[in-house]
Amino acid sequence: KSRKRLDPHTWYMISVVYVYHRMKSCEVLCYINGRLALRQDVGFVNTSEPFDKCYIGSSPRTTVETSFCGQMSSISLFGDCLPNTTISALYRLGADYKHAFQYRNEHDVPIPSADQNVIYSGKLSNSLIFSYNPKACNGQLCFEVSQNPLYDYFVNSSHAILLDGVETVATRNVQSTLHSLGGIQVVLPLFQQLSLCPDSTPELCATLLWLFCGPGKIERYLSVVR
């Protein structure tokens, strides 16, 4: 067993890799946040029987003991063994990544060029069997977002059904929420009240503007506040 302690209310990326060896025992490698945490020898897995039902985070008999209790972000399955360099690059994408590793400009946060070369070389997207994420859900239906034509393992639809008691958690960034309320002019009068606060500083105003507007629009609105 791994001695890695998982703190509550913290996001972790868990990666499990099955490595096939012809002349010796196969291996299961478990990575936590891009780092190897466990290596275990296992027997060869050989089955030709189709799986009529597969469960993620649960089992056919849903109980407290057999079900995952918490929040999940994206879940992906690949047809190839991913090396640790690729797993580390995937971890640096963060919990909000929800795409299929196809386009370099699909991510909002800049990533190192070395990670881009690993993630967007085409190997990841071509080996992707399925991928699910909470932002691709409609009611109890969770859509499979990879749509990889190279793999056709699903007898019926590749989309998933959320079990009873499972629900999606929708999040919105501050800028989108502010835009729906009427824009930055709605909160600008609140900055006038900061002068009444004895702990108010220009740095506090700049921080609030960055939170509401993002770094690209701070300078335009600083002149209004001053």
KEKOLNU-947330 format. One record per atom (N, C-alpha, C): residue in one letter; x, y negated, z. Coordinates in steps of 0.02 Angstrom, whole numbers, padded with zeros to 5 digits, always signed. Example, Ala and Ser with C-alpha at 12.3 -4.5 7.8 and 13.67 -1.06 7.14 Angstrom:
<pts>
a+00660+00284+00390 a+00615+00225+00390 a+00660+00165+00390 s+00642+00112+00354 s+00684+00053+00357 s+00645-00002+00394 
</pts>
This chain:
<pts>
k+00041+00059+00000 k+00000+00000+00000 k+00043-00062+00000 s+00019-00115-00032 s+00054-00178-00034 s+00045-00215+00032 r+00097-00248+00055 r+00095-00287+00117 r+00079-00360+00103 k+00062-00377+00042 k+00045-00446+00025 k-00019-00466+00060 r-00016-00520+00097 r-00075-00545+00132 r-00114-00592+00087 l-00178-00580+00081 l-00222-00622+00040 l-00263-00666+00087 d-00252-00731+00083 d-00287-00778+00126 d-00357-00790+00100 p-00406-00798+00143 p-00475-00813+00121 p-00479-00882+00090 h-00530-00891+00048 h-00544-00956+00015 h-00485-00979-00027 t-00449-00932-00056 t-00391-00948-00098 t-00397-00906-00162 w-00382-00939-00219 w-00385-00902-00283 w-00321-00864-00294 y-00329-00801-00314 y-00272-00759-00333 y-00287-00727-00401 m-00234-00719-00440 m-00241-00682-00502 m-00213-00612-00491 i-00256-00563-00497 i-00237-00493-00487 i-00231-00459-00556 s-00174-00430-00569 s-00162-00396-00633 s-00141-00325-00619 v-00174-00278-00653 v-00158-00207-00646 v-00137-00180-00714 v-00079-00151-00718 v-00050-00126-00781 v-00038-00051-00775 y-00065-00014-00822 y-00054+00059-00825 y-00001+00071-00879 v+00055+00102-00858 v+00112+00114-00902 v+00117+00189-00917 y+00111+00207-00980 y+00115+00278-01000 y+00187+00298-01014 h+00208+00353-00985 h+00274+00382-00998 h+00264+00454-01022 r+00297+00471-01076 r+00289+00537-01105 r+00326+00591-01065 m+00386+00575-01040 m+00428+00626-01010 m+00430+00622-00934 k+00394+00576-00903 k+00393+00572-00830 k+00325+00545-00809 s+00317+00537-00743 s+00253+00514-00717 s+00237+00444-00743 c+00173+00433-00754 c+00151+00367-00773 c+00151+00321-00713 e+00144+00257-00725 e+00148+00208-00672 e+00088+00161-00673 v+00070+00137-00615 v+00024+00081-00607 v+00061+00025-00573 l+00062-00033-00605 l+00095-00092-00578 l+00041-00143-00559 c+00045-00169-00499 c-00002-00219-00475 c+00034-00285-00464 y+00011-00337-00497 y+00040-00404-00491 y-00008-00449-00455 i+00018-00492-00412 i-00021-00543-00378 i+00010-00611-00394 n-00030-00653-00427 n-00005-00719-00448 n+00058-00715-00490 g+00059-00666-00535 g+00114-00660-00582 g+00175-00625-00556 r+00174-00601-00494 r+00232-00567-00465 r+00214-00495-00447 l+00261-00450-00459 l+00249-00380-00445 l+00242-00369-00370 a+00186-00339-00349 a+00173-00327-00278 a+00172-00253-00262 l+00160-00210-00311 l+00154-00138-00298 l+00170-00099-00361 r+00207-00045-00351 r+00222+00003-00405 r+00207+00073-00380 q+00166+00110-00417 q+00145+00176-00394 q+00145+00226-00452 d+00175+00284-00441 d+00173+00337-00491 d+00104+00370-00490 v+00078+00385-00549 v+00012+00416-00555 v+00016+00469-00609 g-00035+00510-00612 g-00039+00560-00664 g-00064+00531-00729 f-00058+00570-00782 f-00081+00548-00848 f-00157+00549-00851 v-00186+00495-00873 v-00259+00490-00879 v-00279+00509-00950 n-00317+00562-00955 n-00338+00586-01021 n-00412+00603-01019 t-00451+00567-01056 t-00523+00581-01058 t-00550+00562-01127 s-00593+00603-01152 s-00626+00589-01215 s-00701+00578-01206 e-00723+00580-01143 e-00793+00570-01129 e-00810+00495-01130 p-00864+00476-01162 p-00884+00406-01163 p-00911+00385-01094 f-00900+00322-01077 f-00927+00294-01015 f-00993+00259-01031 d-01048+00285-01005 d-01112+00255-01021 d-01124+00192-00979 k-01092+00188-00920 k-01099+00128-00878 k-01032+00114-00844 c-01010+00052-00848 c-00949+00031-00814 c-00965-00028-00768 y-00935-00029-00709 y-00949-00080-00660 y-00885-00119-00644 i-00892-00184-00635 i-00837-00227-00615 i-00853-00255-00546 g-00811-00238-00497 g-00821-00263-00430 g-00875-00227-00391 s-00898-00170-00417 s-00951-00134-00383 s-00948-00061-00405 s-01001-00024-00389 s-01007+00047-00407 s-01080+00062-00420 p-01096+00121-00447 p-01167+00136-00458 p-01210+00130-00396 r-01182+00147-00338 r-01218+00139-00275 r-01192+00076-00240 t-01227+00022-00250 t-01204-00042-00225 t-01217-00046-00150 t-01162-00051-00112 t-01165-00062-00040 t-01114-00115-00021 v-01115-00135+00041 v-01067-00185+00066 v-00996-00156+00062 e-00989-00092+00075 e-00923-00060+00075 e-00895-00050+00005 t-00938-00043-00045 t-00915-00027-00113 t-00918-00086-00161 s-00936-00144-00137 s-00943-00202-00181 s-00895-00257-00161 f-00869-00292-00211 f-00827-00350-00198 f-00870-00407-00173 c-00848-00439-00119 c-00885-00496-00091 c-00840-00557-00097 g-00858-00602-00142 g-00818-00662-00154 g-00835-00691-00221 q-00789-00729-00248 q-00798-00761-00313 q-00746-00736-00363 m-00767-00730-00426 m-00722-00709-00480 m-00723-00762-00534 s-00666-00769-00567 s-00663-00813-00626 s-00662-00768-00687 s-00614-00775-00731 s-00613-00734-00792 s-00588-00664-00778 i-00616-00616-00815 i-00595-00546-00811 i-00581-00522-00882 s-00521-00497-00893 s-00501-00476-00961 s-00469-00407-00958 l-00478-00370-01012 l-00447-00304-01020 l-00409-00304-01086 f-00346-00282-01084 f-00303-00280-01142 f-00286-00208-01160 g-00275-00197-01224 g-00258-00130-01248 g-00185-00115-01245 d-00143-00162-01227 d-00070-00153-01222 d-00048-00166-01150 c+00010-00138-01133 c+00041-00152-01068 c+00073-00221-01071 l+00053-00266-01029 l+00080-00333-01029 l+00144-00337-00988 p+00198-00366-01014 p+00259-00373-00974 p+00249-00428-00921 n+00295-00430-00873 n+00288-00478-00819 n+00294-00550-00842 t+00331-00563-00896 t+00335-00631-00922 t+00267-00655-00947 t+00230-00611-00979 t+00163-00629-01003 t+00115-00639-00945 i+00118-00595-00896 i+00074-00601-00838 i+00087-00666-00800 s+00150-00684-00794 s+00167-00747-00760 s+00141-00807-00799 a+00145-00804-00865 a+00118-00859-00906 a+00043-00863-00900 l+00009-00807-00897 l-00064-00808-00888 l-00083-00838-00821 y-00044-00823-00769 y-00058-00852-00703 y-00053-00928-00704 r-00005-00954-00742 r+00004-01027-00744 r-00052-01061-00784 l-00093-01024-00819 l-00152-01054-00852 l-00203-01076-00800 g-00205-01045-00743 g-00251-01065-00690 g-00318-01030-00692 a-00357-01041-00641 a-00422-01007-00633 a-00474-01032-00682 d-00466-01092-00709 d-00517-01121-00752 d-00512-01100-00825 y-00460-01063-00843 y-00452-01043-00913 y-00509-00995-00933 k-00540-01007-00991 k-00599-00968-01010 k-00600-00951-01084 h-00542-00951-01117 h-00541-00941-01189 h-00510-00873-01206 a-00492-00863-01269 a-00470-00797-01292 a-00400-00799-01320 f-00357-00845-01297 f-00286-00846-01313 f-00273-00853-01388 q-00311-00897-01420 q-00306-00904-01492 q-00278-00972-01515 y-00294-01026-01480 y-00277-01093-01503 y-00236-01131-01451 r-00182-01161-01473 r-00136-01195-01427 r-00167-01257-01395 n-00215-01287-01427 n-00245-01349-01400 n-00310-01336-01363 e-00323-01272-01343 e-00386-01257-01311 e-00385-01270-01236 h-00326-01285-01208 h-00319-01295-01137 h-00312-01369-01121 d-00346-01391-01067 d-00345-01462-01049 d-00280-01482-01015 v-00246-01436-00981 v-00185-01452-00944 v-00125-01430-00986 p-00075-01474-00995 p-00016-01455-01033 p+00020-01397-01001 i+00044-01351-01042 i+00082-01293-01018 i+00150-01293-01053 p+00201-01263-01022 p+00268-01262-01052 p+00268-01228-01120 s+00313-01250-01162 s+00316-01222-01230 s+00333-01148-01229 a+00373-01127-01180 a+00389-01055-01175 a+00326-01014-01161 d+00283-01040-01118 d+00220-01004-01104 d+00175-01005-01166 q+00174-01060-01202 q+00133-01063-01263 q+00156-01010-01314 n+00221-01001-01321 n+00246-00952-01368 n+00226-00881-01349 v+00222-00868-01283 v+00202-00802-01259 v+00128-00791-01267 i+00088-00842-01248 i+00016-00834-01246 i-00016-00837-01316 y+00010-00881-01358 y-00022-00893-01423 y+00017-00864-01482 s+00056-00812-01469 s+00092-00779-01524 s+00047-00735-01567 g-00013-00720-01541 g-00059-00676-01576 g-00064-00607-01546 k-00014-00587-01507 k-00015-00520-01477 k-00070-00514-01425 l-00079-00566-01383 l-00130-00563-01331 l-00200-00560-01360 s-00214-00605-01407 s-00281-00607-01435 s-00297-00544-01474 n-00247-00514-01507 n-00259-00453-01545 n-00268-00391-01500 s-00239-00393-01440 s-00245-00335-01395 s-00302-00343-01345 l-00338-00398-01348 l-00393-00411-01301 l-00453-00367-01318 i-00472-00324-01270 i-00530-00279-01279 i-00594-00315-01260 f-00595-00346-01201 f-00653-00386-01182 f-00631-00441-01133 s-00672-00491-01128 s-00660-00546-01081 s-00726-00576-01060 y-00736-00583-00995 y-00796-00613-00967 y-00777-00670-00920 n-00818-00721-00919 n-00807-00775-00871 n-00874-00807-00852 p-00879-00837-00792 p-00943-00863-00768 p-00972-00918-00811 k-00931-00954-00849 k-00956-01008-00890 k-00990-00984-00953 a-00986-00919-00967 a-01018-00890-01026 a-01078-00847-01005 c-01115-00871-00955 c-01173-00834-00930 c-01237-00873-00943 n-01289-00835-00955 n-01356-00864-00963 n-01404-00820-00924 g-01425-00845-00865 g-01466-00804-00822 g-01426-00745-00795 q-01451-00684-00805 q-01416-00625-00783 q-01371-00595-00838 l-01368-00628-00896 l-01328-00602-00951 l-01260-00637-00953 c-01206-00598-00954 c-01138-00625-00959 c-01110-00605-01027 f-01094-00654-01068 f-01073-00642-01136 f-00999-00622-01139 e-00985-00576-01184 e-00916-00557-01198 e-00888-00607-01248 v-00833-00641-01230 v-00811-00699-01268 v-00753-00685-01316 s-00721-00626-01311 s-00663-00615-01355 s-00684-00602-01427 q-00736-00560-01436 q-00761-00542-01503 q-00704-00521-01549 n-00662-00476-01524 n-00605-00452-01561 n-00626-00397-01609 p-00620-00408-01674 p-00642-00356-01722 p-00596-00295-01725 l-00536-00300-01694 l-00490-00244-01696 l-00510-00188-01648 y-00551-00204-01599 y-00573-00154-01551 y-00649-00147-01555 d-00670-00085-01556 d-00742-00071-01559 d-00757-00012-01513 y-00750-00025-01449 y-00760+00027-01399 y-00832+00031-01374 f-00871-00019-01388 f-00938-00023-01360 f-00988+00011-01406 v-01025+00057-01378 v-01077+00092-01417 v-01134+00045-01432 n-01154+00007-01381 n-01207-00042-01390 n-01178-00112-01385 s-01212-00157-01354 s-01187-00226-01347 s-01130-00229-01298 s-01083-00274-01312 s-01025-00282-01267 s-01040-00332-01211 h-01097-00363-01211 h-01114-00410-01158 h-01132-00373-01094 a-01123-00407-01037 a-01132-00376-00972 a-01194-00404-00937 i-01218-00367-00889 i-01276-00387-00849 i-01253-00397-00777 l-01271-00454-00748 l-01255-00467-00678 l-01302-00427-00633 l-01275-00395-00583 l-01315-00356-00537 l-01357-00402-00492 d-01406-00374-00460 d-01447-00412-00413 d-01404-00439-00357 g-01415-00502-00341 g-01375-00534-00288 g-01314-00571-00314 v-01297-00562-00378 v-01240-00597-00408 v-01266-00658-00445 e-01234-00714-00435 e-01254-00776-00468 e-01193-00816-00488 t-01200-00856-00540 t-01145-00898-00563 t-01143-00963-00523 v-01083-00989-00514 v-01073-01053-00480 v-01050-01103-00532 a-01093-01153-00545 a-01077-01204-00595 a-01038-01261-00563 t-00984-01282-00595 t-00946-01339-00571 t-00941-01391-00626 r-00937-01454-00607 r-00931-01509-00654 r-00873-01554-00631 n-00834-01579-00678 n-00781-01625-00657 n-00811-01693-00641 v-00773-01733-00606 v-00798-01798-00581 v-00815-01844-00639 q-00774-01844-00692 q-00787-01889-00748 q-00853-01874-00782 s-00869-01809-00792 s-00932-01792-00824 s-00991-01810-00780 t-00985-01798-00715 t-01039-01816-00669 t-01050-01891-00668 l-00995-01929-00667 l-01000-02002-00667 l-01032-02028-00730 h-01015-01997-00787 h-01044-02017-00850 h-01120-02006-00851 s-01143-01951-00821 s-01214-01938-00819 s-01252-01987-00774 l-01216-02019-00728 l-01248-02067-00683 l-01249-02138-00712 g-01213-02148-00767 g-01212-02214-00796 g-01144-02244-00809 g-01091-02208-00791 g-01024-02232-00806 g-00991-02265-00746 i-00929-02289-00759 i-00888-02318-00706 i-00919-02380-00675 q-00960-02417-00714 q-00990-02479-00688 q-01037-02465-00629 v-01059-02403-00622 v-01104-02387-00566 v-01067-02389-00500 v-01003-02369-00500 v-00965-02365-00437 v-00919-02425-00426 l-00910-02468-00476 l-00866-02526-00467 l-00887-02570-00409 p-00952-02582-00397 p-00971-02623-00338 p-00948-02593-00272 l-00938-02526-00270 l-00916-02496-00208 l-00844-02516-00190 f-00805-02533-00241 f-00736-02554-00227 f-00734-02621-00191 q-00784-02662-00201 q-00786-02726-00165 q-00794-02715-00090 q-00824-02659-00071 q-00833-02645+00000 q-00769-02621+00033 l-00719-02603-00008 l-00656-02580+00021 l-00620-02636+00058 s-00633-02698+00038 s-00601-02755+00073 s-00624-02760+00145 l-00680-02730+00161 l-00705-02731+00230 l-00673-02676+00272 c-00638-02631+00240 c-00605-02576+00275 c-00534-02596+00294 p-00516-02594+00359 p-00448-02616+00379 p-00393-02572+00350 d-00408-02510+00332 d-00356-02465+00306 d-00352-02466+00230 s-00388-02511+00197 s-00388-02513+00125 s-00322-02539+00098 t-00296-02507+00045 t-00233-02526+00013 t-00242-02521-00063 p-00200-02556-00102 p-00203-02548-00175 p-00194-02476-00198 e-00153-02439-00161 e-00143-02368-00179 e-00207-02329-00172 l-00248-02346-00122 l-00312-02312-00113 l-00358-02326-00173 c-00360-02389-00195 c-00401-02406-00254 c-00378-02368-00316 a-00311-02365-00325 a-00285-02330-00384 a-00301-02256-00381 t-00298-02226-00321 t-00315-02156-00314 t-00388-02142-00331 l-00432-02186-00307 l-00503-02177-00321 l-00517-02186-00395 l-00484-02234-00427 l-00494-02244-00499 l-00469-02183-00539 w-00412-02155-00517 w-00387-02096-00551 w-00437-02038-00544 l-00468-02033-00486 l-00517-01980-00474 l-00578-01988-00518 f-00602-02049-00525 f-00662-02062-00563 f-00650-02064-00638 c-00593-02092-00659 c-00583-02106-00730 c-00532-02062-00763 g-00484-02036-00726 g-00429-02001-00756 g-00372-02049-00771 p-00311-02024-00780 p-00253-02068-00787 p-00254-02111-00849 g-00289-02091-00901 g-00288-02130-00963 g-00326-02195-00961 k-00369-02206-00910 k-00411-02265-00908 k-00398-02308-00847 i-00348-02291-00807 i-00337-02328-00745 i-00320-02401-00757 e-00272-02414-00803 e-00249-02482-00813 e-00305-02528-00837 r-00351-02502-00876 r-00405-02544-00902 r-00450-02568-00847 y-00460-02526-00795 y-00507-02544-00743 y-00473-02576-00683 l-00407-02571-00676 l-00374-02604-00621 l-00382-02679-00624 s-00381-02707-00685 s-00389-02779-00692 s-00458-02800-00670 v-00508-02758-00679 v-00577-02775-00658 v-00582-02775-00582 v-00549-02727-00549 v-00553-02723-00477 v-00516-02781-00445 r-00459-02799-00472 r-00420-02854-00444 r-00456-02921-00453 
</pts>
